[in-house]
Amino acid sequence: MTNKIQHIHILGICGTFMGGIAALAKELGFRVTGCDAQVYPPMSTQLEELGIELMQGYKTEHFDDEPDLVIVGNAMSRGNVMVEYILDRNIPYISGPQWLLENVLKNCWVLAVSGTHGKTTTSSMLTWILEYAQLSPGFLIGGVPQNFNCSARLGNTPFFVIEADEYDTAFFDKRSKFVHYRPRTLVINNLEFDHGDIFMDLSDIQRQFHHLIRMVPSNGLILSPKNEFAINETLAMGCWTPTEQSDSDKGWQANKVVADGSEFIVTFNGKEQGTVKWGLIGDFNIDNALMAIAAARHAGVPSHIAIEALAEFINTKRRLELRGTVNQIKVYDDFAHHPTAIAKTLAGVRAQVDGNNSPGRVIAVLEPRSNTMKSGVHKDTLPGSLAQADQVFLFQGEQVKWSVSDLINNCQQPCIVEDDINQLVNKITDYAQAGDSIVVMSNGSFSSIHEKLLQRLDLK
């Protein structure tokens, strides 16, 4: 970008990624404005506090004060009135990932966290470890990291942590976003089929990941679990970078001290590094922690410092977040929207309940809301992913293209389907009793069901 650019306008500014771009651009000294279909918190609050002017809806009059550059979010498509306006008038435009590379990442040691699951949590862990080690990293995370008061910043050192999403870049650039990041340290947590709206099959996704692998320099590092077939298959397509793996005799391992994962011993190459004692649970969070410790070590942070940092780590919002306890009934909020993530989340809660010898039950509440879920791609594997729950409640959203009731006969436990949110809340709260854990899973707001549940439980 040239020095003549002063005013940037962002289309789709309230998404976590684009909101992070806005914060970084503001910190770099640009005048930043933006619009979205719905201007909503928490991102709207964060941006307004930064002095960024937000506009409601997509209207060409937002360009009455014409910007020098438009950053186009990947939710924008041809036919959008503002997209057509910038194309017809030849207003300079760019994707968020490309802008990020050219203005922020090109001179950074980029630590990118990729994979189907755990990107936000692992990115937040890694960022906190580097911060705890006084490395003051820059970062852009697709969530709300609770050890910080923002989702993105430039930092004061070359280190920059980014959540590396495989979703496409923009309507004019259908490559995965992460190909723009050019990491030196790359984490690949796991690799499964997802995003059925843009990818045909798993091999389609693996191709994008291999594009990313091709960009990691020979003095970099690629981190992954040992037993992930899809990752190993992708690495076998060609890898020019050293690798380290978890669950490997010569790599990173964790040995649980407590069954729910709230305490575990970390080893590397067979040597004990220390014991993590923290407020998180679940094997999936242990996996995330190993990757974060390993990535931080590549950036020069000793393992024992990383382990100390994780003791003070506060999990990202909406990642098995305890929203409240009423009448000894816990209500959790989790972002899980893929069968594997659902299964791992419920397994973590089950281990906690069983480990405490609690008489309580695990109640799973699921809204199939992601584009892939709504299309029905995962409907055959969903029942098995819910196996750790004692009772399942499913929500039939208006945009779900298949009958959620089809799952009832395939679930291993009692299953209730509702298409009315208030009726769903009533049935859940009527069922729940002291000691139970209600785990609400959706990648959307789920009509604020968490607050509704807590309010209704308080009336029991």
N, C-alpha and C positions, 0 to 999 in steps of 0.2 A: 504494500500500500504506500502511496506517496504522502509526503508531509502536508499536502494541501487538504487532506481530508480532516474535517473538524467535526462534522455532524453525522452521526451514525443512527439509522433507524432500524429496529429489529422487528421482524415479523414473527409472531409466535413467542413473545418475550416471556410469558409466564411459565413456560415449561422449565424444568429444573436445569437442563443443559443451556438453553438460550438465556435464561435468567443469569446463569453463571457467566456466560459470555458478556452480558450487559454489565455485570459488576466489574469484570476485568477491563472492559473498554473504558468504563468510567474511571477506574483507578489509573489507567494509562493517560488520562487527560482529555479523552474525547467527550464531546457533548452527546449524550445518548438519550434517544426517545424510543418508544416501542408500543406495539399494540398486540392484542390477542382477542380471540373470539370471546373469551371471558377473562376479565382481569380479576384474579382471585388470590387469596393468601394461601400458603405463607410467602410465596415468591413476590407477590405484589407489595406486601408490607416491607420485605427486605429491600426491594428496588426503590420504593418511595423514600425509605430512610436514607438511601444513597443519593437522593435528589434526581432520580430518573423519572422523566415525565411519561406516564402511562396513558394509553388511549383505548377506549372500549370498542371492540369490533374491528372489522376490516372495511375501511372506507377511504376512498381516494382523497377526501378532504384532509386526511391526516398528512398528506403530502403537500398541503398548501405552503408550508415551510419546507421546501424541498431539501432532503438530506443529500450529503455528498456521497453516501454509500448506504446501501440496504443490505443487511444480513438476513438471509432467508432461512427460516426454520424448516426442518424436514416434514413438518405437518402441512406445509403450503403446497398447493398443486395448481396446475394450469386450470384456468377458469376462475380462480380467486381474483377479485377485482383489483386488488393491489399488485398481485403478480402481473396481471395483464397490463396494468398502468406502467410499471417499471420497464417491462419489455417494449411496449409501444413507444416510450419516450427515451429509451436507451439510458436509463438511470443506472449507474454502476451498481452491480450486486455481486454477492459472494455467499458461499455457504458458511455456517458457523464453524465447522471443523477446519475449513481452509483458512478462514480469518484467524483462527486460533493458532494454526501453524505459522502463518506469516508474521503475526504480531507478538506472539508469546513464546511458542514452543521451539522455534528454530534454533535458539541458543541455549536451550535447557537440557539437563539430564532428565529425560522423561521416564517416569515409572508408570507404566500403563497396566491397569488391571482389567482383564477381559474374561469372558466365559459366559455360559448361559445363566448361571446362578452365582450370587454372592459378590457381584462387582461392587455394589455400593458399600456393603459392610466391609469388605477387604480394603477398598480404597480409603475408607474412613479410618480403619485400624492403622494402615500404613502411614497415612498422613499424621495421625496422632503420635505414632512412634517417632517419626522424624521431628515433629515439633517437640516432643518430650526430650529428644536428644539435642535440642537447641539448634537444629538445622534450618528452622524457619522456612519450610517448603511452600512453594505455590501449590495450588490445587484447584481442581474443578470436579465436584462430586455430584452425581445425580440424585441427591437426597439432602437431608438436613443432618449433618454431622454434629452431634450434641456436645462434643468437646470444643467446638468452635461456634462463633456467632454468625457464620456466613457459610454459603455453599461453594464459594470460589474466592481466591485472592491470588495476587502475583507472588508473594513471598519475597524473601531477602537473600536467597541463595539460588544457585542454578537448578536445584531439585524441584521437579514439578510432578505431582501425582495426578493422574487423570483416570476416571472411570471410562474404560474403552468399550464402547457399545458397537455391536455388529450391525445395528439397524442402518438403513441407507442414509446417505448424506443430505440429499436435497432432490427436488424434482428434476434438476438438471445434472445431477451427479449421483448415479445409483450404486456407487461403490459404498462399502461399509464405512461408517464415520471414522473408525479407528485407523484406516490406512493413511490418514492425514497426520497422525500423531508421532510417528517415527521414534518409537521408544528405544531406550538403551537397556532398560530393565522391563521385561514383559512377564506378567503373570497370566496364565491360562487356567482358570479354576476348574473348568469342566466344559463339556461340549456336547450338546444335544440338539435335537430339532426343535426349533421355536420360530416365532415370527412367520407363521404360515402365510401371512398376507404378502410377503415379499420374497420368500425363499421357497423353492420347489421341494427340496428335500435336504437331508443332512449333508450330502456331498456338496450341495450349493453353498452351504454355510462354511464347510471345510475349505472350499476354494478361497473364500474371503479371508479366513484365518491364515491360510498359507501366504496370501498376499502380505499380510501383516508380518508373518515370520520372516519373509524375504527382506524386510526392512530393518531388522534388528542387527546391529553391527557385530563383527566378530569379537569385539571387546565388550560386548554386552552380556546379558544372561536371560535365559528363558526358564521360567519356573512352572511346574505342572505336577499333578498327581501321577504316580506311576501306573496305576491300573485303569486309566481312562483310555479305552480303546480308540475312540474317535480322535483324541488328541495325539496319541502315538501314531496313528495312521496319517494324520496331517503332518506331523514332524517328519515322517518317513518320506514324504513327498519332496523333501529337501530342507536341510537345516544347516546353517553356516555359523551358528552361535553356540557357545557352551550351554549346557542344560543342567538343572538340578531338579530332583523330583522328591515328592513326599511319599510316605509309605514305602520307602526303599531302604535297604540295608545300608546303602552308601549315601542316603539323603536325609530328609527331615522326617521325624516320627514323633508321635504323641502317645503317651501312655496315661490313660485316665486314672486318676486317684479317686474321683467321685463319678458315679455312673452317669450323672446327667451332664457331665462335661464342665462343671463349674470349677474344677481343679484338675490339672494334668501336667505331666512332666514332658519337657521338650528335649529331644536328642537330635544330634546332627553327626553323621558318620559314626554312629555308635557311641558318641560322647554326650553325656548329660549336660544340657545348657542351663537348666533351671526349671522352676515350677510356676506355671501360670495359675493364679487364683483370682477369679474375676466374677462379675455379676451376670455373665452370659451363660447360656446352656446350649446343649445340642452338639452332636458330632460335626454338623456342617459348620458351626462357628469355630470348632477346633481346626478344621481344614482351612478355613479362612485365615485363622491366626498363624498357622504354619507358613502360609504363603506370604503374609505380611511381614513376619519375622525374617524370612528368607530374603525378601525383596529389600528390606531395610539393611540387612547385613551387606548386600551388594553395594548399597550406598554408603557403607562405612560404619553402620551402627552395630556395635557388639550385641550378640544375642541376649546377654543378661540385661542390657539396657532396654531392649525391646520387650522383654518379659516383664520388667518393672513397669513399663509404660502401659501394657495391657491390663495391669491391675487397676489402672485409673481410667480405662476406656469406658465410655458411655455409648451404648449401641445407637446406631442411626435410628431416627424416628421411623416407625412402621416396620421395623425388623424385630418381630416378636416383642413388641413394646407393650409393657403392662400399662393399660390405660386406667385401670382402677380396680379396687377390691371392695365389694359391697356384700355385707352379710356373709363374709368368708367365701365369696365367689369371685374368682379372678376373671377379668376380661382383657384378653390380649388382642393386639392389632398386628397383623403380619401381611407383608406385600406378596406372599406366595401366590403365583398364578400359573404354575406349571406342575404337573404331577410329581416330578422329582422333588421340587422345593416343598410342595405340600407334604409329601411323605416325610422329609427330613425335619420339617417344622414340628409335625405331630409327634415324631419319634423323640424329639428333644423334650417336649412337654410331658410325654408319657414317661420318659426316664426320670424326670424331676418328680412327678407324682408318685411313681413306684418307689423311687429312692427315699422319699420322705415317709414311706409306708402310710400314705394318705388314703382314706376311704373314698376320696373324691374321684370324679370321672373326668375324662377328656371329651369335651363337646366341640366338634368341628362345625364351623359355619362358613360356607363357601359361596362366593359370587363368581361364576365364570364370566370374566369381564374383558380380558385381553382379546385382541383381534383373533389370535389363534384359538383361544378358548371358545369364543363366540361362534367360530366357524365349525366347531365340533371335532377338530383334529385330534384332541386328546381325550375324547369322551370314553373310549374303550379302556384307557389306562387309569382314568380317574378313580373308579371304585377301589382298586388296589392301593392307590396312594392314600386313601382315607382309612386304611386298615387299623391304625393305631388309636382311632377314636372309639369311644363307647357309643356315641350317638352322633349322627350327621344331620345337619340342616342345610339345605341347598336353596338358593334363590334363582328363580326363573326370570331373568331380566328381559325387557322388551326386545332388545337387539340380539338376543341369543337365538341362533338359527336352527336349533334343534331342541327336542323336548328333554329337559333336565330330568323329568320323571322316569325316563328310560334307565336311569342309573339305579333306581330303587331296588330292582330285583338282583342287581349285580353287587350291591354293597354287602359287606360281611356283617354289618351291624344295622340297627334300625335307622331308617333314613326318611326324612320328611322334606317335601318340596313345597315352597310357597312362592307366589308371584306378587304378594302384597307385603311391603316392608313392615307395616305395623302388625299384621297378623304373624309374620315371622318372628318379630320381637316378642310378641305375646306367648307364642309357643315355646320359644327358647327359655324365657324367664319362668314359665310355668313348669318346665322340665327341670331347670337347674336347682341345685340344693347346695348347702354348705360344703365346702371342700372342693367343689368342681372348678375346672379351668375351661373357660369358653375361649376358643381360638378362632378369631374372625380373620378370614383370608380373602383378599381382593387387591387388585392393583389400582382401584379407584376409591372414591370416597364412601361407596356403599351406603349412600343416603344417610350418612352420619349414624349408622347403626350402633356404633360403640357408645355414643352418648345416650342414645335411646335405651340401650340395654342397661346401662348403669342407672339411669333414672327409673326405669321400670323395676329393676332389682331392688332399688331403695324403697319401693312401695310394698315389697313382699312381706 
